Amino acid sequence: MTRRRNETKVERTYQITAQLAVTLTEIPRRVEFPTCPYCGDGDYWHVTWPTSVALARYLAAPARRDTLAGKQVLVIGCGTGLEAIVLAKLGAVVSVLDHIPAALALVVQNCGRNQLQPVTLHPCCWRDARALRRLPAYELVIGSDVLYDPMAARGVTRLLTTVLKPGGTAFIADPLRSFRTGAETFVRLMTATGWQLTSQWLRRSAPARTSRTTLYLLAASAFARPRK
């Protein structure tokens, strides 16, 4: 990872594979954060977290990257846009969702920095069930570091059961935290609705080799229908 500082922003380059590097503008020294128009919360969208790097590398691995071309993908809690940009570079048709409009604007900026057309943007809070029902359906949903507490876990569950197509899949990456209430709530809710859920460990980015990330792989029933 290389970086170059200016007054308010940082440019960081992430080596995802030997052939694929992504350069992102981040805002690590931001003091005041905009809030969600719906729920009033702020967010941690302004930097790229190690979990995002681990998930991006997982998606770009040879076993998966060739299956992504043409796939309709939604990235939730999109942050700086790392996973969205990697997916677009691999040929997926990408949309991103975040409840902070400034995060979506940063993704657009970072798409341009990586010679990509802007992805489709959904300014939407996953606590807003009515707004979720207006979203298109997707074959694949991606999220990293989005299970930070039980309320967030309930929102992610609501989103997945609303927007994922029957037979679709989701990859949700979550860091190993000292408190696991969000992840535990998510697993309980998703298994209670009849989804197939498995998990595996991912190694985080090089500066954090001793840290681990859990990747939850979810499969919707071929006969599943979105919750209303």
Secondary structure, 3 states (H helix, E strand, C coil): CEEEECCCCEEEEEECCCCCEEEEEECCCCCCCCCCCCCCCCCCCCCCCHHHHHHHHHHHCHHHHCCCCCCEEEEECCCCCHHHHHHHHCCCEEEEEECCHHHHHHHHHHHHHCCCCCCEEEECCCCCHHHHHCCCCEEEEEEECCCCCHHHHHHHHHHHHHHEEEEEEEEEEEECCCCCHHHHHHHHHHHHCCCEEEEEEEECCHHHCCCEEEEEEEECCCCCCCCC
